[in-house]
Amino acid sequence: MNFSWYIAGKYFKSTKRDSRFLSFIKIMAIAGVAIGSAGLLIALSIVHGFKSTINEKIVGFAPHITVNSYIGEQISRADTLQIFLGNFDNVYEAQSVIVGQVMIQSAADVSGSAIKGVPVAGDITDLRSYIIDGEYDISIQETGLNGIILGSALANTIGAGVGDRVTVYAIDGMPTPFNSPEIRQFTLTGIYQTGLARFDDNFALTNIESVRPLFDISTRQASHIEIRVSDSRRIEQTHQNIEANVRFPLVTETIYQRYRNIFAWVDLQEETIPLVIGVMIIVAAFNLIGTVLMMVLERVRDIGILKTIGAKSRTIRKIFLLEGLFVAITGLILGIAISLLFYWLQTSFGIIPLSEENYYMSTAPVEPHLSDFLIVSTITIVLCALASWIPARVAAKTDPVKVLTFGK
């Protein structure tokens, strides 16, 4: 066995009674590295979890690309445009929809909302997967009325439940005796919940044919063409391709442009939290300077003996540098174990609940990445090695004659 490794290992595992204080300092240094690395790994996994969960909800619920008229008018030949857009590369499906502002009333209350009319077979989003009560059904019900689906917050606001009858009012401009609202009744067949207030608070979905009379829109017209792509990683590329082939007054918009404020909020979390938490590792690493220096002072007589029997300065330096690295590696292993334990506890029991109104989810999501473990481990070892270098140099410069003379 290498001499430096052997001595460093003996010192690291030493539990002599006369070195209890040194052992305590060593344990505190290990704990510092463990807490710092675990804190950073946990923070990174939560940030990744937030980003993935919110992206999944938005990309699943909303269309990937939207085409509409810049001047706010209906698209006159929506059926032809839908076929044209469906032929673009990476476009999985394109469909005509009608979107407008209405008032929705139940027997208990009334509230403003957006309503979207889609083909009776269903829209191109993953709204079905978010149904928490009832079912996804916008066809004509036994009541003779079309089914309608509301967000959970909107349903709670108007006090409506599955099976209730709701009335929708649509009006263009100020209501007057000569400008009465268009009225249509629906049967509430399903309630969905995404956890995103923008979707749950004021959004209703129903059959497009039942929405046309509300806004006086003909069969070949639509307010939007919604597009779902095959590969969500190529949304921007597909958008640029479509944008280059549609003419004014038609304009295109990606999901990232429409909900830029939410995506920007997520990106901000991902950029700042690791920097803030990363300071913990730096502090823990440089605590090793004091720890290893204490080890040097406690072992100063041993250093004199080692030099007397022929140990070179670089050997002494290597011994204490290795001892500092042993502390760092032990703390890092414990930190990784703590982060993995947290991941298991959070995914199994949801030990950190969240306010869904503020965070768009009921529990903190965690998504550990292998790259994070590699990066955090590398940075921790490098910082601890740099921190251990200073006291290791002090040990290497120790004069054996003065040490042994002082020890008499």
C-alpha positions as CSV (number, residue, x, y, z in Angstrom):
1,M,0.0,0.0,0.0
2,N,1.2,3.5,-0.8
3,F,2.8,5.1,2.3
4,S,0.9,8.5,2.0
5,W,-2.5,6.7,1.6
6,Y,-1.8,4.5,4.5
7,I,-0.9,7.3,6.9
8,A,-3.7,9.5,5.7
9,G,-6.2,6.7,6.2
10,K,-4.9,6.0,9.7
11,Y,-5.2,9.6,10.7
12,F,-8.7,9.9,9.2
13,K,-10.0,6.8,11.1
14,S,-8.2,7.7,14.3
15,T,-10.5,7.6,17.4
16,K,-8.0,8.1,20.2
17,R,-9.3,9.7,23.4
18,D,-6.8,12.5,23.2
19,S,-8.1,13.5,19.8
20,R,-11.9,13.7,20.6
21,F,-11.9,17.4,19.8
22,L,-10.3,16.8,16.5
23,S,-12.8,14.0,15.7
24,F,-15.6,16.5,16.5
25,I,-14.2,19.1,14.1
26,K,-13.8,16.4,11.5
27,I,-17.4,15.3,11.9
28,M,-18.6,18.9,11.6
29,A,-16.6,19.3,8.4
30,I,-18.1,16.1,6.9
31,A,-21.6,17.3,7.9
32,G,-20.9,20.7,6.3
33,V,-20.0,19.1,3.0
34,A,-22.9,16.6,3.2
35,I,-25.5,19.3,3.9
36,G,-24.1,21.6,1.2
37,S,-24.0,18.9,-1.5
38,A,-27.4,17.5,-0.5
39,G,-29.0,20.9,-0.4
40,L,-27.7,21.7,-3.9
41,L,-28.8,18.3,-5.3
42,I,-32.2,18.6,-3.7
43,A,-32.7,22.1,-5.0
44,L,-31.7,21.1,-8.5
45,S,-34.0,18.1,-8.5
46,I,-36.9,20.3,-7.4
47,V,-36.2,23.0,-10.0
48,H,-36.0,20.3,-12.7
49,G,-39.2,18.8,-11.4
50,F,-41.0,22.2,-11.5
51,K,-39.9,22.9,-15.0
52,S,-40.8,19.4,-16.3
53,T,-44.2,19.4,-14.6
54,I,-45.2,22.9,-15.7
55,N,-43.9,22.3,-19.2
56,E,-45.8,19.0,-19.4
57,K,-49.1,20.6,-18.2
58,I,-48.9,23.6,-20.6
59,V,-47.6,21.7,-23.6
60,G,-50.2,19.0,-23.0
61,F,-53.2,21.3,-22.4
62,A,-52.6,24.1,-24.9
63,P,-52.0,23.9,-28.7
64,H,-48.3,23.9,-29.7
65,I,-48.9,26.5,-32.5
66,T,-51.9,28.8,-33.1
67,V,-52.8,30.6,-36.3
68,N,-55.3,33.4,-36.2
69,S,-56.1,36.8,-37.9
70,Y,-54.0,39.8,-36.9
71,I,-56.9,42.1,-37.2
72,G,-59.2,40.0,-35.0
73,E,-61.6,38.8,-37.7
74,Q,-62.7,35.3,-38.4
75,I,-60.6,33.1,-40.7
76,S,-62.9,32.9,-43.8
77,R,-61.6,29.7,-45.4
78,A,-60.6,27.9,-42.2
79,D,-61.3,24.4,-43.7
80,T,-58.9,25.0,-46.6
81,L,-56.3,26.5,-44.3
82,Q,-56.6,23.6,-41.9
83,I,-55.8,21.1,-44.7
84,F,-52.9,23.3,-45.9
85,L,-51.3,23.5,-42.4
86,G,-51.8,19.7,-41.8
87,N,-49.4,18.9,-44.6
88,F,-46.4,20.7,-43.0
89,D,-43.5,18.5,-41.7
90,N,-43.8,17.6,-38.0
91,V,-47.5,18.7,-37.9
92,Y,-49.4,15.9,-36.2
93,E,-52.8,17.5,-36.5
94,A,-54.4,20.8,-37.3
95,Q,-58.0,21.7,-36.4
96,S,-60.3,24.7,-36.6
97,V,-61.7,26.1,-33.4
98,I,-63.8,29.0,-32.2
99,V,-62.8,31.0,-29.1
100,G,-64.7,33.8,-27.5
101,Q,-65.7,35.5,-24.3
102,V,-69.0,34.6,-22.6
103,M,-70.8,34.6,-19.4
104,I,-71.6,31.2,-17.8
105,Q,-74.4,30.9,-15.4
106,S,-75.6,28.0,-13.2
107,A,-78.5,27.9,-10.8
108,A,-76.2,29.3,-8.1
109,D,-74.0,32.0,-9.7
110,V,-72.6,33.5,-12.9
111,S,-69.0,34.2,-14.0
112,G,-67.2,35.4,-17.1
113,S,-65.2,32.9,-19.1
114,A,-63.5,32.0,-22.3
115,I,-65.2,29.3,-24.3
116,K,-63.6,27.1,-27.0
117,G,-65.6,25.1,-29.5
118,V,-63.8,22.1,-31.0
119,P,-64.9,19.1,-33.1
120,V,-67.2,16.7,-31.3
121,A,-64.6,14.0,-31.5
122,G,-62.4,16.1,-29.2
123,D,-59.6,18.6,-29.4
124,I,-55.9,18.1,-30.1
125,T,-54.8,18.6,-26.5
126,D,-54.5,16.2,-23.6
127,L,-57.4,17.7,-21.7
128,R,-58.9,14.3,-21.2
129,S,-56.1,13.3,-18.9
130,Y,-57.0,16.2,-16.5
131,I,-60.7,15.3,-16.0
132,I,-61.3,14.9,-12.2
133,D,-65.0,14.6,-12.2
134,G,-67.4,13.3,-14.9
135,E,-66.1,12.5,-18.3
136,Y,-64.9,14.1,-21.5
137,D,-68.1,14.2,-23.6
138,I,-69.2,17.2,-25.6
139,S,-71.7,15.4,-27.7
140,I,-75.5,15.8,-27.3
141,Q,-76.7,14.4,-24.0
142,E,-80.0,12.7,-23.0
143,T,-81.2,16.1,-22.0
144,G,-81.0,17.2,-25.6
145,L,-78.3,19.7,-24.8
146,N,-74.6,19.6,-25.8
147,G,-72.1,18.6,-23.1
148,I,-69.7,21.2,-21.8
149,I,-66.5,20.9,-19.8
150,L,-65.4,23.5,-17.2
151,G,-62.3,24.1,-15.2
152,S,-62.5,23.2,-11.5
153,A,-62.1,26.7,-10.3
154,L,-64.7,28.0,-12.7
155,A,-67.1,25.2,-11.7
156,N,-66.6,26.1,-8.0
157,T,-67.2,29.8,-8.7
158,I,-70.6,29.3,-10.3
159,G,-71.4,26.4,-8.0
160,A,-72.0,23.8,-10.8
161,G,-71.5,20.1,-10.6
162,V,-71.5,17.3,-13.2
163,G,-75.1,16.8,-14.6
164,D,-76.1,20.4,-13.9
165,R,-77.5,22.7,-16.6
166,V,-75.5,25.8,-17.4
167,T,-76.5,28.8,-19.5
168,V,-74.0,30.6,-21.8
169,Y,-74.5,34.2,-22.8
170,A,-72.5,35.7,-25.7
171,I,-72.9,39.4,-26.7
172,D,-71.1,41.7,-29.1
173,G,-70.8,45.1,-27.5
174,M,-73.0,46.8,-24.9
175,P,-76.4,45.0,-24.2
176,T,-79.4,47.0,-25.4
177,P,-83.0,46.2,-26.4
178,F,-81.7,46.1,-29.9
179,N,-78.5,44.1,-29.1
180,S,-79.6,41.2,-26.9
181,P,-77.2,38.4,-26.1
182,E,-77.2,35.0,-27.8
183,I,-78.1,32.4,-25.3
184,R,-77.5,28.7,-25.3
185,Q,-77.8,26.0,-22.6
186,F,-75.5,23.0,-22.0
187,T,-75.2,20.1,-19.7
188,L,-72.0,20.0,-17.5
189,T,-70.5,16.6,-18.3
190,G,-66.9,17.0,-17.0
191,I,-64.7,19.0,-14.7
192,Y,-60.9,19.2,-15.3
193,Q,-58.1,20.5,-13.1
194,T,-54.6,21.2,-14.3
195,G,-53.4,23.2,-11.3
196,L,-52.7,26.2,-13.6
197,A,-55.1,29.1,-12.6
198,R,-55.0,30.5,-16.1
199,F,-56.7,27.3,-17.4
200,D,-58.8,26.3,-14.5
201,D,-60.3,29.7,-13.6
202,N,-61.9,30.8,-16.8
203,F,-62.1,28.2,-19.6
204,A,-64.9,26.1,-21.0
205,L,-64.8,23.6,-23.8
206,T,-67.7,22.3,-25.9
207,N,-68.8,21.3,-29.4
208,I,-67.9,23.8,-32.1
209,E,-71.2,23.5,-33.8
210,S,-73.0,24.7,-30.6
211,V,-70.7,27.7,-30.4
212,R,-71.2,29.0,-33.9
213,P,-74.7,30.4,-33.2
214,L,-73.3,32.2,-30.2
215,F,-70.9,34.3,-32.2
216,D,-72.7,34.1,-35.6
217,I,-69.9,32.2,-37.3
218,S,-70.5,30.3,-40.5
219,T,-69.6,26.6,-41.1
220,R,-66.4,27.4,-43.1
221,Q,-65.2,30.0,-40.7
222,A,-63.1,29.8,-37.5
223,S,-61.3,32.1,-35.1
224,H,-58.2,30.0,-34.8
225,I,-56.4,27.1,-36.3
226,E,-54.7,25.0,-33.6
227,I,-51.7,22.8,-34.4
228,R,-50.2,19.9,-32.5
229,V,-46.8,18.8,-33.6
230,S,-45.3,15.3,-33.6
231,D,-42.0,16.2,-31.9
232,S,-42.4,19.0,-29.3
233,R,-38.7,19.6,-29.4
234,R,-39.1,21.0,-32.9
235,I,-42.0,23.4,-32.1
236,E,-40.0,26.5,-32.9
237,Q,-38.6,25.1,-36.1
238,T,-42.1,24.1,-37.3
239,H,-43.4,27.5,-36.3
240,Q,-40.8,29.3,-38.4
241,N,-41.6,27.0,-41.4
242,I,-45.4,27.8,-41.1
243,E,-44.8,31.5,-40.5
244,A,-42.8,31.7,-43.7
245,N,-45.7,30.3,-45.7
246,V,-48.8,32.1,-44.4
247,R,-49.6,35.6,-45.5
248,F,-50.9,38.7,-43.7
249,P,-53.4,39.1,-41.9
250,L,-52.7,35.6,-40.6
251,V,-50.2,35.4,-37.8
252,T,-48.7,32.4,-36.0
253,E,-47.8,32.0,-32.3
254,T,-46.1,29.3,-30.4
255,I,-47.1,28.0,-27.0
256,Y,-43.8,29.5,-25.7
257,Q,-44.8,32.9,-26.9
258,R,-48.4,32.8,-25.6
259,Y,-47.3,31.7,-22.1
260,R,-43.9,33.3,-22.0
261,N,-44.5,34.7,-18.5
262,I,-44.9,31.2,-17.0
263,F,-41.9,29.8,-18.9
264,A,-39.8,32.8,-17.9
265,W,-40.7,32.3,-14.3
266,V,-39.6,28.6,-14.5
267,D,-36.3,29.5,-16.2
268,L,-35.6,32.2,-13.6
269,Q,-36.0,29.5,-10.8
270,E,-33.7,27.2,-12.6
271,E,-31.0,29.8,-13.1
272,T,-30.9,31.4,-9.7
273,I,-31.6,28.7,-7.1
274,P,-28.5,26.6,-7.9
275,L,-26.4,29.8,-7.6
276,V,-27.8,30.6,-4.2
277,I,-27.7,27.1,-2.8
278,G,-24.2,26.5,-4.3
279,V,-22.8,29.0,-1.8
280,M,-23.4,26.3,0.8
281,I,-20.9,24.0,-0.9
282,I,-18.3,26.8,-1.1
283,V,-18.7,27.6,2.6
284,A,-18.5,24.0,3.5
285,A,-15.4,23.4,1.3
286,F,-13.5,26.3,2.8
287,N,-14.3,25.2,6.3
288,L,-11.9,22.4,5.5
289,I,-9.1,24.9,5.7
290,G,-9.7,25.2,9.5
291,T,-10.4,21.5,9.8
292,V,-7.2,20.3,8.1
293,L,-5.2,23.0,9.8
294,M,-6.4,21.6,13.2
295,M,-5.3,18.2,12.0
296,V,-1.9,19.6,11.2
297,L,-1.5,21.2,14.6
298,E,-2.6,18.0,16.3
299,R,-0.2,15.9,14.3
300,V,2.7,18.3,14.4
301,R,4.9,15.9,16.4
302,D,4.1,13.1,14.0
303,I,5.1,15.3,11.2
304,G,8.5,15.9,12.9
305,I,9.0,12.2,13.3
306,L,8.1,11.4,9.8
307,K,10.5,14.0,8.4
308,T,13.2,12.7,10.7
309,I,12.9,9.2,9.3
310,G,13.1,10.5,5.8
311,A,9.6,11.5,4.6
312,K,9.8,14.3,2.1
313,S,7.8,17.5,2.1
314,R,5.7,16.4,-0.8
315,T,4.8,13.2,1.0
316,I,3.7,15.2,4.1
317,R,1.7,17.5,1.9
318,K,0.1,14.6,0.1
319,I,-0.9,13.0,3.5
320,F,-2.9,16.0,4.7
321,L,-4.3,16.7,1.2
322,L,-5.6,13.2,1.1
323,E,-7.1,13.5,4.6
324,G,-8.9,16.6,3.5
325,L,-10.2,14.7,0.4
326,F,-11.3,11.8,2.6
327,V,-13.4,14.3,4.6
328,A,-14.8,15.7,1.3
329,I,-15.6,12.4,-0.2
330,T,-17.3,11.1,2.9
331,G,-19.4,14.2,3.1
332,L,-20.2,14.0,-0.6
333,I,-21.4,10.4,-0.3
334,L,-23.6,11.3,2.7
335,G,-25.0,14.2,0.8
336,I,-25.9,12.1,-2.2
337,A,-27.5,9.5,0.1
338,I,-29.5,12.3,1.8
339,S,-30.7,13.6,-1.6
340,L,-31.7,10.2,-2.8
341,L,-33.6,9.5,0.5
342,F,-35.4,12.8,0.0
343,Y,-36.3,11.9,-3.6
344,W,-37.8,8.6,-2.3
345,L,-39.7,10.2,0.5
346,Q,-41.1,13.0,-1.6
347,T,-42.2,10.7,-4.5
348,S,-43.7,8.2,-2.1
349,F,-45.3,10.4,0.6
350,G,-45.2,14.0,-0.7
351,I,-43.6,15.3,2.4
352,I,-43.4,18.9,1.0
353,P,-46.9,20.1,0.1
354,L,-47.4,23.2,-2.0
355,S,-50.2,25.8,-2.5
356,E,-51.6,24.8,-5.9
357,E,-52.8,28.4,-6.5
358,N,-49.3,29.7,-6.3
359,Y,-47.1,26.8,-7.5
360,Y,-49.5,25.1,-10.0
361,M,-49.1,21.7,-8.2
362,S,-50.0,20.2,-4.9
363,T,-46.6,18.8,-3.9
364,A,-43.1,19.7,-4.8
365,P,-42.0,17.6,-7.8
366,V,-38.5,16.1,-7.9
367,E,-36.6,15.0,-10.9
368,P,-32.9,14.1,-10.2
369,H,-30.6,14.2,-13.2
370,L,-27.4,12.1,-13.4
371,S,-25.6,15.1,-14.9
372,D,-26.3,17.1,-11.7
373,F,-24.7,14.4,-9.5
374,L,-21.6,14.4,-11.7
375,I,-21.3,18.1,-11.8
376,V,-21.9,18.6,-8.0
377,S,-19.5,15.8,-7.2
378,T,-16.8,17.3,-9.4
379,I,-17.2,20.8,-8.1
380,T,-17.2,19.6,-4.5
381,I,-14.1,17.5,-4.8
382,V,-12.2,20.3,-6.6
383,L,-13.2,23.0,-4.1
384,C,-12.3,20.7,-1.2
385,A,-9.0,19.9,-2.7
386,L,-8.2,23.6,-3.2
387,A,-9.2,24.3,0.4
388,S,-7.1,21.4,1.7
389,W,-4.0,22.6,-0.2
390,I,-3.2,25.5,2.1
391,P,-2.9,23.6,5.4
392,A,-1.2,20.8,3.6
393,R,1.5,23.2,2.5
394,V,1.8,24.4,6.1
395,A,2.4,20.8,7.2
396,A,5.0,20.3,4.5
397,K,7.0,23.3,5.6
398,T,7.2,22.2,9.2
399,D,10.7,22.1,10.6
400,P,11.3,18.7,12.3
401,V,14.1,20.1,14.5
402,K,11.9,22.8,16.0
403,V,9.0,20.4,16.4
404,L,10.9,17.8,18.3
405,T,12.7,20.4,20.4
406,F,9.4,22.1,21.3
407,G,7.9,18.7,22.1
408,K,10.5,17.9,24.9
